Amino acid sequence: MDNKLNFTVAREDCIRCNACIKDCPHHIIGYRDHYPDIPAEREDQCIRCQHCLAICPTGAISILGLRPQDSRPVEITPAVEPDALSRFVRGRRTMRQYRRTNVDRRLIDTLLADTAHAPTGGNTCDLTFVVVDDRIVLHRILEALIGGLEQAIEGKAELPEFIAKAVHAYRHLDTDEIFRGAPHLLIASAGEKAYCGDADVVIALSYFELLAQSRGLGTTWCDFLKFILDLRPELGDLFGIATDRPYRAILFGLPAVQYARTVQRDSAARIRTITA
């Protein structure tokens, strides 16, 4: 990765409003010759958050080779009407019935590009997305997982009862309790630089889930897979991930059913209010 920040200011556009200086998380932007500047000796303190590019009202700042005119403008008023967003969140359901068809790869790529904007601790952005974009490939992986679990069972390995039942259901009842018949799988895996990796992978998949739902797709968090890979780390080779690093998985695809209304959970969480 190129470590040069390439922080540049179009002086003819800069109004010297001080916004970039005030908003820099590590306070490394100052003035030089009356214009914003990052001293060379402080460039290594930049976390590459692009706040300076985003906050400049006149689009005068470029950084990391990224130009403000290539960014999308942000609406001053909320882009999503609050009541509509509330209804959307309340209407989200875990999907356990999927159509036997692939999602268009272009849509998957769009969702992954949007998900890459999810926040990470310290803006490390050290995530890898592993995606299975074909239902036949995912079925082959499922067969390999089942085979590995059967070997473990035959070898008298101690496995949770629910995993043994899932293997039995697949072989004898033609029921997929692991991937739920979904055509696609996404794994978010955190790298060595991600010091908030456990949170980063959950946040990324939470963003992906809502983005996918907004595009008419169904999703299912696949902690079943995490249980399996935590018990049999060697099966992580099927996905090319290191199971000693934080990771989480989610299934997705075109839903085979449509829910008619939200559920009612307004009081499902306990609320404690701290008062003076």
C-alpha positions as CSV (number, residue, x, y, z in Angstrom):
1,M,0.0,0.0,0.0
2,D,1.2,3.5,-0.9
3,N,1.9,5.3,2.4
4,K,1.9,8.7,0.8
5,L,-1.1,10.7,1.8
6,N,-1.0,13.0,-1.2
7,F,-2.9,15.6,0.8
8,T,-3.5,18.5,-1.6
9,V,-5.6,21.7,-1.3
10,A,-7.0,23.5,-4.4
11,R,-6.2,27.0,-3.2
12,E,-8.6,28.7,-5.6
13,D,-11.5,26.7,-3.9
14,C,-10.3,26.8,-0.3
15,I,-12.2,29.4,1.8
16,R,-10.0,28.7,4.9
17,C,-13.0,27.9,7.0
18,N,-10.9,25.7,9.4
19,A,-13.4,22.8,9.2
20,C,-10.8,20.2,8.1
21,I,-8.4,21.3,10.9
22,K,-11.1,21.1,13.6
23,D,-12.5,17.7,12.4
24,C,-9.2,15.8,12.0
25,P,-9.4,13.0,14.7
26,H,-5.6,13.1,15.3
27,H,-5.3,16.9,14.9
28,I,-2.5,16.6,12.4
29,I,-3.8,19.2,9.9
30,G,-2.4,22.7,10.4
31,Y,-1.7,25.8,8.3
32,R,1.2,26.4,6.0
33,D,1.3,29.5,3.9
34,H,-2.2,30.3,5.1
35,Y,-3.7,27.0,3.8
36,P,-4.4,23.6,5.4
37,D,-1.4,21.2,5.3
38,I,-0.2,18.0,6.9
39,P,3.5,18.1,7.8
40,A,5.5,15.2,6.4
41,E,6.6,14.2,9.9
42,R,3.0,13.7,11.0
43,E,1.7,11.8,7.9
44,D,2.1,8.4,9.7
45,Q,-0.4,9.6,12.3
46,C,-3.2,9.8,9.7
47,I,-5.8,7.1,10.0
48,R,-7.1,7.6,6.5
49,C,-10.6,8.3,7.6
50,Q,-11.1,10.9,4.8
51,H,-12.9,13.3,7.2
52,C,-11.0,16.2,5.7
53,L,-12.2,15.3,2.2
54,A,-15.8,14.8,3.4
55,I,-16.2,17.9,5.5
56,C,-14.7,20.5,3.1
57,P,-17.7,22.6,1.9
58,T,-16.1,23.6,-1.3
59,G,-14.5,20.4,-2.3
60,A,-11.0,21.8,-2.1
61,I,-9.3,18.9,-0.4
62,S,-8.0,15.7,-2.0
63,I,-6.2,12.9,-0.1
64,L,-4.9,9.4,-0.9
65,G,-5.3,10.2,-4.6
66,L,-9.1,10.5,-4.0
67,R,-10.8,13.5,-5.5
68,P,-13.9,15.2,-3.9
69,Q,-15.7,15.3,-7.2
70,D,-15.7,11.5,-7.2
71,S,-17.6,11.3,-3.9
72,R,-21.3,11.3,-3.6
73,P,-22.9,14.4,-2.1
74,V,-24.6,14.0,1.3
75,E,-28.1,15.3,1.7
76,I,-28.4,17.9,4.4
77,T,-31.9,16.6,5.3
78,P,-32.1,12.8,6.2
79,A,-32.0,10.7,3.1
80,V,-34.3,8.2,4.7
81,E,-37.6,9.3,6.2
82,P,-37.4,8.4,9.9
83,D,-40.7,6.6,10.1
84,A,-39.9,4.6,7.0
85,L,-36.5,3.6,8.5
86,S,-38.3,2.5,11.7
87,R,-40.7,0.4,9.8
88,F,-37.8,-1.1,7.7
89,V,-35.8,-2.1,10.8
90,R,-38.9,-3.5,12.5
91,G,-39.9,-5.5,9.4
92,R,-36.5,-7.2,9.1
93,R,-36.8,-10.9,9.5
94,T,-34.4,-13.8,9.5
95,M,-35.0,-15.6,6.2
96,R,-35.0,-19.4,6.3
97,Q,-36.6,-20.1,2.9
98,Y,-34.8,-19.1,-0.2
99,R,-35.4,-19.3,-4.0
100,R,-33.1,-21.8,-5.8
101,T,-31.5,-19.1,-7.9
102,N,-28.4,-17.0,-7.8
103,V,-28.3,-13.3,-7.0
104,D,-26.9,-11.2,-9.8
105,R,-23.1,-10.8,-9.2
106,R,-23.3,-7.1,-10.0
107,L,-25.7,-6.6,-7.1
108,I,-23.5,-8.6,-4.8
109,D,-20.5,-6.4,-5.8
110,T,-22.6,-3.3,-5.1
111,L,-23.5,-4.6,-1.7
112,L,-19.9,-5.4,-0.8
113,A,-18.7,-2.0,-2.0
114,D,-21.3,-0.3,0.2
115,T,-20.5,-2.6,3.2
116,A,-16.8,-1.6,2.9
117,H,-17.9,1.8,4.2
118,A,-19.0,0.3,7.6
119,P,-17.0,1.7,10.5
120,T,-14.0,-0.2,11.9
121,G,-12.2,0.5,15.2
122,G,-9.5,3.0,14.7
123,N,-10.4,3.1,11.0
124,T,-8.1,0.1,10.4
125,C,-10.4,-1.2,7.6
126,D,-8.6,-4.5,7.9
127,L,-11.4,-6.8,6.8
128,T,-11.6,-9.5,4.2
129,F,-14.9,-10.4,2.6
130,V,-15.2,-14.0,1.5
131,V,-18.2,-14.5,-0.7
132,V,-19.7,-17.6,-2.2
133,D,-21.6,-16.3,-5.3
134,D,-23.0,-19.6,-6.6
135,R,-25.5,-21.9,-4.9
136,I,-23.9,-25.0,-6.5
137,V,-20.5,-24.1,-5.0
138,L,-22.1,-23.4,-1.6
139,H,-23.8,-26.9,-1.8
140,R,-20.4,-28.5,-2.5
141,I,-19.0,-26.7,0.5
142,L,-22.0,-27.9,2.6
143,E,-21.2,-31.5,1.5
144,A,-17.6,-31.0,2.6
145,L,-18.7,-29.6,6.0
146,I,-21.1,-32.5,6.6
147,G,-18.4,-35.0,5.6
148,G,-15.9,-33.4,8.0
149,L,-18.4,-33.6,10.8
150,E,-19.3,-37.2,10.0
151,Q,-15.6,-38.0,10.3
152,A,-15.5,-36.3,13.6
153,I,-18.5,-38.2,14.8
154,E,-17.1,-41.5,13.6
155,G,-13.9,-40.6,15.5
156,K,-15.8,-40.2,18.7
157,A,-15.1,-36.5,18.8
158,E,-17.3,-34.6,21.3
159,L,-19.7,-32.4,19.3
160,P,-22.7,-30.4,20.6
161,E,-25.9,-32.3,20.2
162,F,-27.4,-29.7,17.9
163,I,-24.6,-30.2,15.4
164,A,-25.0,-33.9,15.4
165,K,-28.7,-33.4,14.9
166,A,-28.0,-31.1,11.9
167,V,-25.8,-33.8,10.3
168,H,-28.6,-36.4,10.8
169,A,-31.2,-34.0,9.4
170,Y,-29.2,-33.4,6.3
171,R,-28.4,-37.0,5.6
172,H,-31.8,-38.6,6.6
173,L,-34.4,-35.9,6.4
174,D,-33.2,-33.8,3.5
175,T,-33.1,-30.8,5.7
176,D,-30.4,-28.2,5.6
177,E,-30.2,-26.6,9.1
178,I,-26.7,-25.2,8.5
179,F,-27.1,-23.0,5.3
180,R,-30.9,-23.1,5.3
181,G,-31.0,-23.7,1.6
182,A,-29.5,-20.2,0.9
183,P,-27.6,-19.8,-2.4
184,H,-24.9,-17.4,-1.0
185,L,-22.6,-17.0,2.0
186,L,-20.6,-14.0,3.1
187,I,-17.8,-14.2,5.7
188,A,-16.3,-11.1,7.2
189,S,-12.8,-11.8,8.6
190,A,-10.6,-9.4,10.5
191,G,-6.9,-9.1,9.8
192,E,-3.9,-8.6,12.1
193,K,-4.2,-4.8,12.1
194,A,-7.8,-4.9,13.3
195,Y,-7.5,-4.3,17.1
196,C,-11.4,-4.2,17.4
197,G,-11.8,-7.2,15.1
198,D,-14.6,-8.8,17.0
199,A,-16.7,-5.7,16.7
200,D,-15.6,-4.9,13.2
201,V,-16.9,-8.1,11.6
202,V,-20.2,-7.9,13.4
203,I,-20.7,-4.2,12.4
204,A,-19.8,-5.0,8.8
205,L,-22.3,-7.9,8.5
206,S,-25.0,-5.8,10.3
207,Y,-24.5,-3.1,7.6
208,F,-24.6,-5.8,4.9
209,E,-27.8,-7.3,6.3
210,L,-29.7,-4.0,6.1
211,L,-28.2,-3.1,2.7
212,A,-29.2,-6.6,1.4
213,Q,-32.7,-6.3,2.8
214,S,-33.1,-2.9,1.2
215,R,-32.4,-4.6,-2.2
216,G,-35.1,-7.2,-1.6
217,L,-32.8,-9.9,-0.4
218,G,-33.2,-12.2,2.6
219,T,-30.5,-12.9,5.1
220,T,-29.6,-15.3,7.9
221,W,-26.8,-14.9,10.4
222,C,-24.9,-18.2,10.1
223,D,-23.4,-18.8,13.6
224,F,-23.9,-22.5,13.0
225,L,-20.9,-22.2,10.7
226,K,-18.9,-20.4,13.3
227,F,-19.7,-23.2,15.8
228,I,-18.5,-25.8,13.3
229,L,-15.3,-24.0,12.4
230,D,-14.4,-23.2,16.0
231,L,-14.7,-26.9,16.7
232,R,-13.0,-28.1,13.5
233,P,-10.6,-25.2,12.6
234,E,-9.2,-27.2,9.7
235,L,-12.5,-26.8,7.9
236,G,-11.7,-23.1,7.7
237,D,-9.5,-24.0,4.7
238,L,-12.7,-24.4,2.7
239,F,-13.1,-20.6,2.9
240,G,-9.4,-19.6,3.0
241,I,-9.8,-17.9,6.4
242,A,-7.8,-18.1,9.6
243,T,-10.1,-19.2,12.3
244,D,-7.8,-17.8,15.0
245,R,-8.9,-14.3,13.9
246,P,-12.3,-12.8,14.4
247,Y,-14.9,-13.8,11.8
248,R,-18.6,-14.0,11.3
249,A,-20.8,-15.3,8.5
250,I,-24.2,-14.5,7.0
251,L,-26.3,-16.2,4.4
252,F,-28.3,-14.4,1.8
253,G,-30.4,-14.8,-1.3
254,L,-33.7,-14.1,-2.9
255,P,-36.5,-14.9,-0.3
256,A,-39.1,-17.5,-1.1
257,V,-41.6,-16.0,1.3
258,Q,-42.9,-12.5,2.1
259,Y,-43.8,-11.4,5.6
260,A,-47.0,-9.3,5.9
261,R,-46.3,-7.3,9.0
262,T,-43.8,-6.5,11.7
263,V,-43.5,-8.4,15.0
264,Q,-44.1,-6.6,18.4
265,R,-40.9,-6.2,20.5
266,D,-41.1,-2.7,21.8
267,S,-40.5,-3.9,25.4
268,A,-38.2,-6.9,24.5
269,A,-35.1,-5.1,25.8
270,R,-34.6,-4.0,29.4
271,I,-34.1,-0.2,29.7
272,R,-32.2,1.4,32.5
273,T,-32.0,5.1,32.8
274,I,-29.2,6.7,34.7
275,T,-30.3,9.9,36.4
276,A,-28.3,12.5,38.4
